[in-house]
Amino acid sequence: MSALSNAEVSNLTVNVNNSKIAISWTDPVGDDLKELAVTVTHEVEGQPVEDIYEKVNRGVQAYTTRRLLAGIYSVKVQAVDGSGN
């Protein structure tokens, strides 16, 4: 497991409007950074009902969902190194 597998993004911001969630961040520093795994979980009445999972290339540092339904959302952005960690 490389050191990057424990690296975290910084400056994470999440903006919500009527139809989307816009997420932005600063990539962690590391030559082995391959991509970022973005997970958006939608919950209704305390139960997860949908996960949106996207891979975002290093350097892009942003992701926007296509739709927003009523409920609570949680967002997670994780670094993935060249070994898949």
C-alpha positions in Angstrom: 0.0 0.0 0.0 1.5 3.3 -1.0 1.6 6.5 1.2 -0.9 8.1 -1.2 -3.7 5.6 -0.2 -4.0 7.5 3.1 -3.9 11.0 1.4 -6.9 13.2 1.7 -8.2 15.9 -0.5 -8.3 19.4 0.9 -10.5 22.4 0.5 -13.6 20.2 -0.1 -16.6 22.3 -1.0 -20.2 21.2 -1.7 -22.8 23.5 -3.2 -26.4 22.5 -3.7 -29.0 24.2 -5.9 -32.4 23.1 -7.2 -31.2 20.3 -9.5 -27.6 19.4 -8.7 -24.7 19.1 -6.3 -21.4 20.7 -7.3 -18.4 19.3 -5.5 -14.9 20.7 -5.7 -11.6 20.0 -3.9 -7.8 20.3 -4.1 -6.1 17.0 -5.1 -3.6 15.5 -2.6 0.1 15.9 -3.6 1.7 12.7 -4.9 3.2 11.4 -8.2 1.2 8.2 -7.8 -2.2 9.9 -7.7 -4.3 8.3 -10.5 -7.8 9.5 -9.9 -10.4 10.4 -7.3 -13.3 8.3 -6.3 -16.4 10.4 -5.7 -19.3 8.8 -3.9 -22.6 10.7 -3.4 -25.1 8.8 -1.2 -28.8 9.8 -1.2 -30.8 9.0 1.9 -34.5 9.1 2.5 -35.9 8.8 6.0 -32.5 7.7 7.3 -32.0 4.9 4.8 -29.5 5.0 1.9 -31.5 4.6 -1.4 -28.9 5.4 -4.0 -25.1 5.7 -4.4 -23.7 7.7 -7.3 -20.1 6.6 -7.8 -17.8 8.4 -10.3 -14.1 8.2 -11.0 -12.6 11.7 -11.7 -9.1 12.1 -13.3 -6.4 13.8 -11.3 -6.3 17.5 -11.9 -10.0 17.9 -12.7 -10.8 18.6 -9.0 -14.6 18.9 -9.5 -17.7 16.8 -10.1 -21.4 17.8 -10.5 -24.3 15.5 -10.2 -27.0 15.5 -12.9 -30.0 15.5 -10.7 -31.1 16.2 -7.1 -34.1 14.5 -5.5 -35.6 15.3 -2.1 -33.6 13.8 0.8 -30.3 14.0 2.5 -27.0 13.6 0.7 -23.5 12.7 1.9 -20.4 13.2 -0.2 -17.0 11.4 0.0 -14.0 12.0 -2.2 -11.1 9.6 -1.9 -7.7 9.5 -3.6 -6.8 6.4 -5.7 -3.2 5.6 -6.5 -1.8 3.8 -9.5 -2.1 0.5 -7.7 -5.8 1.0 -7.0 -5.3 1.8 -3.3 
